[in-house]
Amino acid sequence: MSWITRVRSSLSSLKKRDTPDNLWIKCPSCSEMLFTKEYEDNLFVCPRCEHHGRVRTDARFGQLLDPGYKVLPTPRVKEDPLKFRDSKKYPDRMKAARAANPHPDALTNARGAISGHKVVLGVQDFAFMGGSMGMAVGAAFVAGAEAAIKDKVPYVICTAAGGARMQEGILSLMQMPKATVAIRRLNRAGLPYIVVLTDPTTGGVTASYAMLGDVQIAEPGCLIGFAGQRVIQDTIREKLPEGFQRAEYLHAHGMVDMVVHRRDLKATLAQVLDYLYPAKAA
């Protein structure tokens, strides 16, 4: 038996080390391999390039709300009203999305406080069918606004969406005016409506409740727009400026009030709430 055969034989007898699949994560911006625990501890921000990664619903609640918050139930709506089917049936897509997510749809609300300021906080999760806006998202938005009006507290929402949910057709587009009416009710009640734009916020969500805040805050580098950049460029037949549809570009052109690093977001929200609605939690 040759030495290489003996080495191969001895190596094959060794047990493969059990290594978790999620021990490392690659930054989507600079491709740096990051230790997952350190990445999470850094609020899902790359320590090398400062890229702000996408944050799931429960993690976002934990980052922004004081301990003791309460997640509100998601309103039930009629599912698959159009009996839609593409390569899969819509109910099958919903079943798969719910199996991979802790909440029943893309928008979830919670009652809580931000540094002592009572609020209702809504969080849109891009991981749930691209954060798409369907009837459930519209109903959840209205429920969040109504909860804020009932509690006489501000409504804060973190948006993240690819637009309207195509499987619900015109019914998804009807959520745009529905949400706008809910915002009007908040205004009439004298309650602040604050929007935190996260990556990405696009389509019908941008065309409705994402851009109607009393204060518009964006995370660094996040994509914000209605139509896609390529569609716009092909339509106007002009090359778009560098950084077009990014938070910093919109801030420079007056579409966003401020761009805030995630580590400073809670403190900034508390400062804004203190200015707009200084009532403190008991």
C-alpha positions in Angstrom: 0.0 0.0 0.0 1.5 3.4 -1.0 1.8 6.2 1.5 -0.9 8.3 -0.3 -3.3 5.4 -0.1 -2.7 5.1 3.6 -3.2 8.9 4.1 -6.5 8.8 2.2 -7.7 5.8 4.2 -6.9 7.5 7.5 -8.5 10.8 6.4 -11.7 9.0 5.3 -12.1 7.5 8.7 -12.1 10.9 10.4 -15.5 12.3 11.3 -16.5 15.5 9.6 -16.6 18.4 12.1 -20.1 19.7 12.8 -20.0 23.3 11.7 -23.2 25.5 11.6 -24.2 26.6 8.1 -24.9 30.1 9.4 -21.6 30.8 11.2 -20.5 33.3 8.6 -22.3 35.7 6.3 -21.0 37.6 3.3 -21.5 41.3 3.1 -23.6 42.0 -0.1 -21.7 45.2 -0.7 -18.0 44.6 -0.1 -18.2 40.7 -0.1 -16.3 40.6 3.3 -16.9 37.4 5.2 -18.4 38.4 8.6 -18.9 36.4 11.7 -22.7 36.2 12.0 -22.8 36.9 15.7 -20.6 40.0 15.4 -22.7 41.2 12.4 -25.9 40.8 14.4 -24.4 42.6 17.4 -23.4 45.4 15.1 -27.2 45.8 14.2 -26.7 44.0 10.9 -24.3 46.7 9.6 -21.0 45.6 8.0 -18.1 46.8 10.2 -15.9 47.2 7.1 -18.0 49.2 4.6 -20.9 50.3 6.8 -23.5 48.6 4.5 -26.8 48.5 6.2 -28.2 45.0 5.8 -31.9 44.1 5.9 -33.4 43.6 9.3 -36.2 41.2 10.1 -39.4 42.3 12.0 -38.5 41.0 15.5 -35.0 42.2 15.3 -36.2 45.7 14.3 -38.6 45.7 17.3 -35.8 44.8 19.6 -33.5 47.5 18.2 -36.1 50.4 18.4 -38.5 49.6 21.2 -37.9 49.6 24.9 -38.3 46.2 26.6 -41.9 45.1 27.3 -43.5 45.9 23.9 -46.5 44.0 22.7 -46.9 42.7 19.2 -50.4 43.4 17.8 -52.4 40.7 16.0 -52.4 41.0 12.2 -55.9 41.6 10.8 -57.4 38.7 8.9 -58.5 39.4 5.3 -59.9 37.3 2.4 -57.0 35.4 0.9 -56.6 34.7 -2.8 -59.6 36.8 -3.8 -58.7 36.6 -7.5 -57.8 32.8 -7.5 -54.5 33.9 -8.9 -52.0 31.4 -10.3 -48.7 31.8 -12.1 -46.0 29.1 -11.8 -47.6 28.3 -8.4 -50.9 28.9 -6.8 -51.1 32.0 -4.6 -52.1 30.0 -1.5 -49.0 27.8 -2.0 -46.8 30.9 -2.1 -48.4 32.3 1.0 -48.0 28.9 2.8 -44.3 28.8 1.9 -43.8 32.5 3.0 -45.5 31.8 6.4 -43.5 28.7 7.0 -40.3 30.8 6.6 -41.5 33.8 8.6 -42.7 34.3 12.2 -45.5 36.6 11.3 -48.5 36.0 9.0 -47.8 38.8 6.5 -45.3 41.5 5.5 -46.4 44.2 8.0 -46.6 43.8 11.7 -47.4 46.3 14.4 -46.4 46.6 18.1 -47.4 48.8 21.0 -44.4 50.0 22.9 -42.1 52.9 23.7 -39.0 54.5 22.1 -36.8 55.8 24.9 -39.9 56.4 27.0 -42.1 57.8 24.3 -45.2 55.7 23.8 -45.7 54.7 20.1 -47.2 52.2 17.8 -44.4 50.8 15.6 -45.1 49.1 12.3 -42.3 47.1 10.6 -42.4 45.8 7.0 -40.3 42.7 6.4 -38.8 42.3 2.9 -38.3 38.6 3.5 -42.0 38.0 3.3 -42.7 38.0 -0.4 -40.6 41.0 -0.9 -42.5 43.0 1.6 -45.2 43.4 -1.0 -48.4 45.4 -0.3 -51.5 43.3 -0.4 -54.8 43.5 1.4 -53.3 42.2 4.6 -50.6 44.9 4.6 -53.2 47.5 3.9 -55.4 46.2 6.8 -52.3 46.1 9.1 -51.4 49.6 8.3 -54.9 50.9 9.0 -55.0 48.8 12.2 -51.7 50.4 13.3 -53.0 53.9 12.7 -56.2 53.1 14.5 -54.3 51.7 17.5 -52.2 54.9 17.6 -55.4 57.0 17.5 -57.0 55.0 20.2 -53.9 55.3 22.4 -53.3 58.9 21.4 -49.7 58.2 20.5 -47.5 58.6 17.3 -47.4 56.0 14.6 -43.9 55.1 13.4 -43.4 52.8 10.5 -40.3 51.1 9.0 -40.9 50.5 5.3 -39.3 47.8 3.1 -41.1 46.7 0.0 -40.8 45.8 -3.6 -44.3 47.4 -4.3 -47.8 46.1 -4.6 -48.5 42.3 -4.5 -49.2 41.3 -8.1 -51.2 38.2 -7.0 -53.9 40.6 -5.7 -54.1 42.8 -8.8 -56.2 45.9 -8.5 -57.0 45.1 -4.9 -53.4 45.6 -3.9 -53.4 49.0 -5.6 -56.5 50.0 -3.6 -54.4 49.8 -0.4 -52.6 53.0 -1.5 -55.7 55.4 -1.0 -56.8 53.3 2.0 -53.4 53.9 3.7 -53.6 57.6 2.7 -57.0 58.0 4.4 -55.6 56.4 7.6 -52.7 58.9 7.6 -55.2 61.7 7.2 -57.0 60.5 10.2 -53.8 60.6 12.2 -53.2 64.1 11.1 -56.7 65.2 12.2 -56.1 63.6 15.6 -53.0 65.7 15.9 -50.7 62.7 16.1 -47.3 62.5 14.4 -46.7 60.0 11.6 -43.0 59.2 11.2 -41.5 57.1 8.4 -38.2 55.2 8.5 -37.2 54.2 5.0 -35.1 51.1 4.8 -33.7 49.1 1.9 -35.5 48.7 -0.4 -38.7 50.9 -0.4 -40.1 50.9 -3.9 -43.3 50.8 -6.0 -46.8 51.4 -4.7 -45.5 51.7 -1.1 -43.3 54.6 -2.1 -46.2 56.1 -4.0 -48.4 56.1 -0.8 -47.6 55.8 2.9 -43.8 55.6 2.6 -43.5 59.3 1.5 -46.3 60.9 3.5 -44.6 61.1 6.9 -44.5 64.3 8.9 -40.8 63.4 9.1 -39.0 61.2 6.6 -35.9 59.4 7.9 -33.8 57.0 5.8 -31.1 54.5 6.6 -27.8 55.1 4.7 -27.6 53.7 1.2 -31.1 52.4 1.0 -32.9 52.2 -2.3 -36.0 54.4 -2.5 -38.0 54.8 -5.7 -41.2 54.1 -7.6 -40.2 52.7 -11.0 -36.9 50.8 -11.6 -33.9 52.8 -12.6 -33.6 51.0 -15.9 -37.2 51.7 -16.8 -36.7 55.4 -16.0 -33.5 55.6 -18.0 -35.1 53.9 -21.0 -38.1 56.2 -20.8 -36.3 59.5 -20.6 -33.4 58.3 -22.7 -30.8 59.9 -20.5 -28.2 58.5 -18.2 -29.2 58.9 -14.5 -27.0 60.6 -12.0 -24.6 58.7 -9.7 -26.4 57.4 -6.7 -29.9 58.0 -8.1 -32.7 56.6 -5.9 -30.4 56.2 -3.0 -31.1 57.8 0.4 -28.3 60.3 0.2 -29.4 61.5 -3.3 -33.0 61.9 -2.1 -31.8 63.8 1.0 -29.8 66.2 -1.1 -32.8 66.9 -3.3 -35.3 67.4 -0.5 -37.3 64.2 -0.6 -35.9 62.9 2.7 -35.4 64.9 5.9 -32.4 63.1 7.2 -30.2 60.0 6.7 -29.4 58.3 10.0 -27.0 55.5 10.8 -28.7 52.6 12.4 -26.8 52.9 15.6 -28.2 56.4 16.0 -31.8 55.6 14.8 -33.5 55.0 18.2 -31.9 58.2 19.7 -32.9 60.2 16.6 -36.5 58.9 16.7 -36.7 59.8 20.5 -35.5 63.3 19.7 -38.0 63.7 16.9 -40.8 62.4 19.1 -39.8 64.7 21.9 -40.1 67.6 19.6 -43.3 66.6 17.8 -45.2 64.9 20.7 -43.4 65.4 24.0 -45.8 63.3 26.1 -43.7 60.7 28.0 -44.6 57.2 28.9 -45.9 56.8 32.5 
